Amino acid sequence: MSDATAPGAPKAALWSYAFRPFFLLMSAFAVLSMLVWMFVMHGRGPDFLPANTVYWHSHEMLIGFALAAVAGFTLTAVATWTGRPPVSGHELLLLVLAWIAGRVAIVASGILPAVWVAAIDMLFPVLLAAFLAREIVLAGNRRNYPVVIVVSLFAVFNALYHSSTLGMIAMHWQVDRVALYLLLHLLLALITVIGGRIVPGFTANWLRAKGHSKLPRQGGVIDRLVIPLTLSTGLFATLVPYNPITGYLALGAALTHAWRLLRWRGLSTLSEPLLFVLHVAYAWLPIGYLLTAASVLGLGIPPVAALHALTVGAITLMVLAMSSRVALAHTGRPLHAPRAIVAAYWLMLIAVIARVISPYGTTYYQLLDLAAGSWIACFVIFLWVYGPILLRRRIDEIPGENGPDDQA
């Protein structure tokens, strides 16, 4: 009897590594939350949602969806980074229960006391930061201390968001809006850092295996500029979104991200969608920052178009690209995208393009429905393809689950 069919095997596998439960939860939540948001957009949302449904949607896409993906990726990668055993078993179950409790509390925040909502929703980011810090600090893995800082800031900014609902800070400061934008730009900074390692790293490994001698280029002035420019753009876009300085910083970020991407030989990976999609996802960073610059500098681009180029494009497509790759690499499967997943990549591209162009013309709601429907279909496909993979053990039965090229 194979381990995939042995009694209790799926349960044992599910709690072995963080990517398994969190990629399942992330994709299921992506479907359910977007269905609810579609009803809200058409004026039919449930009564128990908070009064400001736009902030609810924003918060849950960042903390509920994106941070679940961050948890799955970082807690899996940290075992490779440190050589320590992965966060698993009861600790992983505790973290999952904290995530679930936070989602329930937020969706019912229209009827629950604000202090309860805040306390429950803080459990997940605090525990995630604590587990990650413990693994990296105990291993003395100084290279990844910045990852601990970034993940800890998710907890700090989430607390800032809830401080407004608790009346701890004057509402006219719009602290909840500021906190949401800080969370957004923190995610973009994390993609800048992690993407700058894995995209050229995985590309180099693939090109070497194909016998190519010309590999992606890294380092130099461009890599020294891109992170501070990304952080500065995020800070200015949060605090002074309409200041021309914000526009020029965003333009600088767009140019450095584009220059960085062009050095990674992305077009050489066209024959492998599982790898090429990482380059496509990263490309939405320069596109999004360019649209941000055009919006701030009065060139006729609506802010919401630039915002969704960064959120649906850079963040969600990168989440999809990374989760579809990590799930294969860490379960001993070949690193080739199934046809259904390639279709999912196309659906997410349709979603981001439809959402970015939706403010133009007279087809706003039709394009919103197209974007939301494509998003939902994308993650339904992900669940269909990867659900069995995530619930089963490695196909090669090798102890540990480090994939063939996940050393970046």
Stockholm file with secondary structure:
# STOCKHOLM 1.0

chainA/1-408         MSDATAPGAPKAALWSYAFRPFFLLMSAFAVLSMLVWMFVMHGRGPDFLPANTVYWHSHEMLIGFALAAVAGFTLTAVATWTGRPPVSGHELLLLVLAWIAGRVAIVASGILPAVWVAAIDMLFPVLLAAFLAREIVLAGNRRNYPVVIVVSLFAVFNALYHSSTLGMIAMHWQVDRVALYLLLHLLLALITVIGGRIVPGFTANWLRAKGHSKLPRQGGVIDRLVIPLTLSTGLFATLVPYNPITGYLALGAALTHAWRLLRWRGLSTLSEPLLFVLHVAYAWLPIGYLLTAASVLGLGIPPVAALHALTVGAITLMVLAMSSRVALAHTGRPLHAPRAIVAAYWLMLIAVIARVISPYGTTYYQLLDLAAGSWIACFVIFLWVYGPILLRRRIDEIPGENGPDDQA
#=GR chainA/1-408 SS CCTTTSTTHHHHHHTTSTHHHHHHHHHHHHHHHHHHHHHHHTTCCCTTSCSCHHHHHHHIIIIIIIHHHHHHHHHHHHHHHHCSCCSCHHHHHHHHHHHHHHHHHHHTTTTSCHHHHHHHHHHHHHHHHHHHHHHHHHTTCGGGHHHHHHHHHHHHHHHHHHHHHTTSSCGGGCHHHHHHHHHHHHHHHHHHHHHHHHHHHHHHHHHHHTTCCCCCCCCSHHHHHHHHHHHHHHHHHHHCTTSHHHHHHHHHHHHHHHHHHHTTCGGGGTTCHHHHHHHHHHHHHHHHHHHHHHHHTTSSCCHHHHHHIIIIIIIIHHHHHHHHHHHHHTTTCCSCCCHHHHHHHHHHHHHHHHHHHTTSTTCHHHHHHHHHHHHHHHHHHHHHHHHHHHHSCCTTCCSSCCCTTCCC
#=GC SS_cons         CCTTTSTTHHHHHHTTSTHHHHHHHHHHHHHHHHHHHHHHHTTCCCTTSCSCHHHHHHHIIIIIIIHHHHHHHHHHHHHHHHCSCCSCHHHHHHHHHHHHHHHHHHHTTTTSCHHHHHHHHHHHHHHHHHHHHHHHHHTTCGGGHHHHHHHHHHHHHHHHHHHHHTTSSCGGGCHHHHHHHHHHHHHHHHHHHHHHHHHHHHHHHHHHHTTCCCCCCCCSHHHHHHHHHHHHHHHHHHHCTTSHHHHHHHHHHHHHHHHHHHTTCGGGGTTCHHHHHHHHHHHHHHHHHHHHHHHHTTSSCCHHHHHHIIIIIIIIHHHHHHHHHHHHHTTTCCSCCCHHHHHHHHHHHHHHHHHHHTTSTTCHHHHHHHHHHHHHHHHHHHHHHHHHHHHSCCTTCCSSCCCTTCCC
//
